[in-house]
Amino acid sequence: MTPKRNAHPITDPVIRPLRASDAEACLSLFRDTVHRINRRDYSQAQLDAWAPQSIDAAAWEARFSDHIAYVSVLSQSIIGFADMSKTGHLDRLVVSADHQRHGIARELTKRLIEHARELRCESVTTDASITAKPFFEAMGFNVVKQQTVERAGVSLTNFRMRLPLEGPPPRETTTNQQHDDPAD
């Protein structure tokens, strides 16, 4: 019996710096991912406030302008992105709901951590969703505090997290893969 050939061989995604022309695709990916992945931890009203259909595309693109940002591309489609301020605040980390748990979020985060080290940041911080908190913990981040933030008059819970950068890079914990971020 002849083995079947896969008409669409799986290839590794390419991580590259974000281009201005990527902003619209990243916005669409953000909306879709928030609504599909975070629904187990947030109400529909919270998701709608966090990732509304009415996001100002120009303002969204402008947020990337002074950030270090990468996209993960597979078959010419953006399947993930991440950005960080030059002071080491990881602003957004998003991976397509259809490409979760393949190490994409991990690779994007590692790239940004490398940049933070090059910039001599003392730490990398982020405001992680309930959904993303286990992923960041697995990457070595610690919870600084639980927060309640407001978006469009709706309260959402997230966690200020911090990864100290003194000394050698932290070892990633791999003991419990079930707690990886679904964005990974």
Contacts in CASP RR format, 6 or more apart in sequence:
PFRMAT RR
TARGET T0000
AUTHOR 0000-0000-0000
METHOD contacts of the structure
MODEL  1
MTPKRNAHPITDPVIRPLRASDAEACLSLFRDTVHRINRRDYSQAQLDAW
APQSIDAAAWEARFSDHIAYVSVLSQSIIGFADMSKTGHLDRLVVSADHQ
RHGIARELTKRLIEHARELRCESVTTDASITAKPFFEAMGFNVVKQQTVE
RAGVSLTNFRMRLPLEGPPPRETTTNQQHDDPAD
11 74 0 8 1.000
11 75 0 8 1.000
13 72 0 8 1.000
13 73 0 8 1.000
13 74 0 8 1.000
13 79 0 8 1.000
13 99 0 8 1.000
13 102 0 8 1.000
13 104 0 8 1.000
14 72 0 8 1.000
14 73 0 8 1.000
14 74 0 8 1.000
15 70 0 8 1.000
15 71 0 8 1.000
15 72 0 8 1.000
15 73 0 8 1.000
15 107 0 8 1.000
15 108 0 8 1.000
15 111 0 8 1.000
16 70 0 8 1.000
16 71 0 8 1.000
16 73 0 8 1.000
17 69 0 8 1.000
17 70 0 8 1.000
17 71 0 8 1.000
18 26 0 8 1.000
18 64 0 8 1.000
18 69 0 8 1.000
18 70 0 8 1.000
18 71 0 8 1.000
18 81 0 8 1.000
18 83 0 8 1.000
19 71 0 8 1.000
20 61 0 8 1.000
20 64 0 8 1.000
22 71 0 8 1.000
22 78 0 8 1.000
22 81 0 8 1.000
23 57 0 8 1.000
23 60 0 8 1.000
23 61 0 8 1.000
23 64 0 8 1.000
24 57 0 8 1.000
24 61 0 8 1.000
25 77 0 8 1.000
25 78 0 8 1.000
26 60 0 8 1.000
26 64 0 8 1.000
26 71 0 8 1.000
26 78 0 8 1.000
26 80 0 8 1.000
26 81 0 8 1.000
26 94 0 8 1.000
27 55 0 8 1.000
27 57 0 8 1.000
27 60 0 8 1.000
29 78 0 8 1.000
29 79 0 8 1.000
29 80 0 8 1.000
29 81 0 8 1.000
29 94 0 8 1.000
29 96 0 8 1.000
30 51 0 8 1.000
30 92 0 8 1.000
30 94 0 8 1.000
31 51 0 8 1.000
31 52 0 8 1.000
31 53 0 8 1.000
31 55 0 8 1.000
32 96 0 8 1.000
32 97 0 8 1.000
33 94 0 8 1.000
33 95 0 8 1.000
33 96 0 8 1.000
33 97 0 8 1.000
33 183 0 8 1.000
34 47 0 8 1.000
34 50 0 8 1.000
34 51 0 8 1.000
34 94 0 8 1.000
35 47 0 8 1.000
35 51 0 8 1.000
36 97 0 8 1.000
37 97 0 8 1.000
37 100 0 8 1.000
37 131 0 8 1.000
37 182 0 8 1.000
37 183 0 8 1.000
38 47 0 8 1.000
38 50 0 8 1.000
38 129 0 8 1.000
38 130 0 8 1.000
38 131 0 8 1.000
39 47 0 8 1.000
40 131 0 8 1.000
41 129 0 8 1.000
41 130 0 8 1.000
41 131 0 8 1.000
42 50 0 8 1.000
42 129 0 8 1.000
42 130 0 8 1.000
42 131 0 8 1.000
42 156 0 8 1.000
45 154 0 8 1.000
46 151 0 8 1.000
46 154 0 8 1.000
46 155 0 8 1.000
46 156 0 8 1.000
48 152 0 8 1.000
48 154 0 8 1.000
49 151 0 8 1.000
49 152 0 8 1.000
49 153 0 8 1.000
49 154 0 8 1.000
49 156 0 8 1.000
50 151 0 8 1.000
50 154 0 8 1.000
50 156 0 8 1.000
52 152 0 8 1.000
63 83 0 8 1.000
63 91 0 8 1.000
64 83 0 8 1.000
66 85 0 8 1.000
66 86 0 8 1.000
67 83 0 8 1.000
67 84 0 8 1.000
67 85 0 8 1.000
67 86 0 8 1.000
67 91 0 8 1.000
68 83 0 8 1.000
68 84 0 8 1.000
68 85 0 8 1.000
68 86 0 8 1.000
68 112 0 8 1.000
68 115 0 8 1.000
69 81 0 8 1.000
69 82 0 8 1.000
69 83 0 8 1.000
69 84 0 8 1.000
70 81 0 8 1.000
70 82 0 8 1.000
70 83 0 8 1.000
70 108 0 8 1.000
70 111 0 8 1.000
70 112 0 8 1.000
71 78 0 8 1.000
71 80 0 8 1.000
71 81 0 8 1.000
72 78 0 8 1.000
72 79 0 8 1.000
72 80 0 8 1.000
72 81 0 8 1.000
72 95 0 8 1.000
72 99 0 8 1.000
72 104 0 8 1.000
72 107 0 8 1.000
72 108 0 8 1.000
73 79 0 8 1.000
74 99 0 8 1.000
79 95 0 8 1.000
79 96 0 8 1.000
79 98 0 8 1.000
79 99 0 8 1.000
79 104 0 8 1.000
80 94 0 8 1.000
80 95 0 8 1.000
80 96 0 8 1.000
80 99 0 8 1.000
80 104 0 8 1.000
80 105 0 8 1.000
80 108 0 8 1.000
81 92 0 8 1.000
81 93 0 8 1.000
81 94 0 8 1.000
81 108 0 8 1.000
82 90 0 8 1.000
82 92 0 8 1.000
82 93 0 8 1.000
82 94 0 8 1.000
82 105 0 8 1.000
82 108 0 8 1.000
82 109 0 8 1.000
82 111 0 8 1.000
82 112 0 8 1.000
83 90 0 8 1.000
83 91 0 8 1.000
83 92 0 8 1.000
83 112 0 8 1.000
84 90 0 8 1.000
84 91 0 8 1.000
84 112 0 8 1.000
84 115 0 8 1.000
84 116 0 8 1.000
84 124 0 8 1.000
85 91 0 8 1.000
86 119 0 8 1.000
87 121 0 8 1.000
88 112 0 8 1.000
88 116 0 8 1.000
88 119 0 8 1.000
88 121 0 8 1.000
88 123 0 8 1.000
88 124 0 8 1.000
88 125 0 8 1.000
89 124 0 8 1.000
89 125 0 8 1.000
89 126 0 8 1.000
90 109 0 8 1.000
90 112 0 8 1.000
90 124 0 8 1.000
90 125 0 8 1.000
90 126 0 8 1.000
91 126 0 8 1.000
93 105 0 8 1.000
93 108 0 8 1.000
93 109 0 8 1.000
93 126 0 8 1.000
93 132 0 8 1.000
93 183 0 8 1.000
94 183 0 8 1.000
95 104 0 8 1.000
95 105 0 8 1.000
95 108 0 8 1.000
95 183 0 8 1.000
95 184 0 8 1.000
97 182 0 8 1.000
100 182 0 8 1.000
100 183 0 8 1.000
100 184 0 8 1.000
101 180 0 8 1.000
101 182 0 8 1.000
101 184 0 8 1.000
102 184 0 8 1.000
103 184 0 8 1.000
104 184 0 8 1.000
105 135 0 8 1.000
105 181 0 8 1.000
105 183 0 8 1.000
105 184 0 8 1.000
106 139 0 8 1.000
106 172 0 8 1.000
106 184 0 8 1.000
109 139 0 8 1.000
112 124 0 8 1.000
113 124 0 8 1.000
113 163 0 8 1.000
113 165 0 8 1.000
113 169 0 8 1.000
116 123 0 8 1.000
116 124 0 8 1.000
116 165 0 8 1.000
117 165 0 8 1.000
117 169 0 8 1.000
121 165 0 8 1.000
122 164 0 8 1.000
122 165 0 8 1.000
122 166 0 8 1.000
123 162 0 8 1.000
123 163 0 8 1.000
123 164 0 8 1.000
123 165 0 8 1.000
124 141 0 8 1.000
124 162 0 8 1.000
124 163 0 8 1.000
124 165 0 8 1.000
125 144 0 8 1.000
125 160 0 8 1.000
125 161 0 8 1.000
125 162 0 8 1.000
125 163 0 8 1.000
126 136 0 8 1.000
126 141 0 8 1.000
126 160 0 8 1.000
126 161 0 8 1.000
127 147 0 8 1.000
127 149 0 8 1.000
127 158 0 8 1.000
127 159 0 8 1.000
127 160 0 8 1.000
127 161 0 8 1.000
128 135 0 8 1.000
128 136 0 8 1.000
128 141 0 8 1.000
128 158 0 8 1.000
128 159 0 8 1.000
128 161 0 8 1.000
129 156 0 8 1.000
129 158 0 8 1.000
129 159 0 8 1.000
130 157 0 8 1.000
130 158 0 8 1.000
130 159 0 8 1.000
131 181 0 8 1.000
131 182 0 8 1.000
131 183 0 8 1.000
132 181 0 8 1.000
132 183 0 8 1.000
133 143 0 8 1.000
133 159 0 8 1.000
133 161 0 8 1.000
133 181 0 8 1.000
134 179 0 8 1.000
134 180 0 8 1.000
134 181 0 8 1.000
135 179 0 8 1.000
135 180 0 8 1.000
135 181 0 8 1.000
135 182 0 8 1.000
135 183 0 8 1.000
135 184 0 8 1.000
136 161 0 8 1.000
136 163 0 8 1.000
136 181 0 8 1.000
137 143 0 8 1.000
137 161 0 8 1.000
137 173 0 8 1.000
137 179 0 8 1.000
138 172 0 8 1.000
138 173 0 8 1.000
138 174 0 8 1.000
138 176 0 8 1.000
138 179 0 8 1.000
138 180 0 8 1.000
138 181 0 8 1.000
139 163 0 8 1.000
139 170 0 8 1.000
139 172 0 8 1.000
140 163 0 8 1.000
140 170 0 8 1.000
140 172 0 8 1.000
140 173 0 8 1.000
141 161 0 8 1.000
141 162 0 8 1.000
141 163 0 8 1.000
142 161 0 8 1.000
142 162 0 8 1.000
142 163 0 8 1.000
143 159 0 8 1.000
143 160 0 8 1.000
143 161 0 8 1.000
144 159 0 8 1.000
144 160 0 8 1.000
144 161 0 8 1.000
144 162 0 8 1.000
145 159 0 8 1.000
145 160 0 8 1.000
146 157 0 8 1.000
146 158 0 8 1.000
146 159 0 8 1.000
147 157 0 8 1.000
147 158 0 8 1.000
147 159 0 8 1.000
147 160 0 8 1.000
148 155 0 8 1.000
148 156 0 8 1.000
148 157 0 8 1.000
149 155 0 8 1.000
149 156 0 8 1.000
149 158 0 8 1.000
150 156 0 8 1.000
163 170 0 8 1.000
END
